[in-house]
């Protein structure tokens, strides 16, 4: 029983490390999302929307006399 109490933290850390390794390892097969044309269309739409918002932010900053900040 005393040995089990001493090994419990070590086994817990080992189990957590293995669990993190399993969860964080990369997938070696191509994902299904890259082949989905609707996802690509949505991504293109969102990129266009972000570009528009950046342009509007630059216009508002220029009208207010503030320097344009670039993230």
URMO-V762997 format. One line per field, one symbol per residue. phi: phi as a letter, one per 40 degrees, with the letter a starting at -180 (. if undefined). psi: psi as a letter, one per 40 degrees, with the letter a starting at -180 (. if undefined). A space follows every 10 residues. Layout:
# URMO-V762997
phi->???
psi->???
This chain:
# URMO-V762997
phi->.ccccccdcc cccccccccc cccccccccc cccccccccc cccccccccc cccccccccc ccccgcccbb c
psi->ddddddeddd dddddddddd dddeiiheii idddehdddd dddddddddd dddddddddd dddeeiihhh .
